[in-house]
Amino acid sequence: MGHQSLIPSAQDDGLYCGEEVGSWVEDKHRLVILYESLFSTGMKNKWDARVYIDLYAGPGLLKIRDTNKFLWGSPILALSVKDPFDKYIFCESNVSSMDALKTRVRKHSPHADVDFIPGSCDDELDRILGRIPKPSKNFRVLSFCFVDPYDLSIKFSTVRRIAGRFVDFLFLLALHMDANRNQAHYLDPSNHKIDEFLGLPDWRERWIASETKSFPRFLAEAYAKQMETLGYLPTGFEAMKPVRSDVNNLPLYHLALFSRHDRAYRLWKQVLKYSTPQTSFWD
């Protein structure tokens, strides 16, 4: 079975879909569902509970710009894996997106254990953490957190608190879409967005002292170093998968995996190896 069949087909259901997206989202979804499928199945008998957390869940269905094609959003993809997670937590700040997501999830997976948390993940962090089952000596809980914001808006303080649990992260880092385009704006000392994103108030001094010429690469490597301070294994820039524009093939985002266990990186390497449409995932 080719990995493309992992992605369920979608069509317009008449509900809210949010802003239209570029066709590059298909590439992102292919990578994400490949990893989620490996993760959910591979950890099924190793943990008592597997939890999926989506901090920017969206409406659950997306329309590709300038086409009549629709794609399922990350929550529906996560619900569609062969061995579903034991619990799902979907956070979304847009009211219309959350309303549409609830309807779609209930139609798609009526029996799934799903918690919907309206609002910003930074503001609703206590509620998110409160929905993760409490582990004990005889009840081991592993969470997978997908972080897919439109820009570099996730605060490192939020990530640090979530990382206090047994959690693997898959980030979509808007290194080019946001950081590269707004470099001069972010270098202004009165702008604190990157300070909060990295959790490093002195990042400007580090950038000036850095031998790295690429601002996106500098941010990616600084973020990886920050994750190391939380006990996550080192992640090099080369291990972050670029997602490219469908217009000029320039990189927009990088998908970056962070885990405390080498097994997760072995799974990620499989995903990167078999992420091309021509390659069979199950060979």
Secondary structure, DSSP 8 states (H G I E B T S, - for coil): --GGGGS------SS---S-B-THHHHHHHHHHHHHHHHHHHTTTT-SEEEEEETT---SEEEBTTSS-EEE-HHHHHHTSSS--SEEEEEES-HHHHHHHHHHHHHH-TTS-EEEEES-TTTSHHHHHHHS---BTTB-EEEEEEE--SSS---HHHHHHHTTSSEEEEEEE-IIIIIITTHHHHHSTT--HHHHHHT-TTHHHHHHH-----HHHHHHHHHHHHHHTTT-----GGGSEEEE-TTT--EEEEEEEE-SSHHHHHHHHHHHHT-STTS-TT-
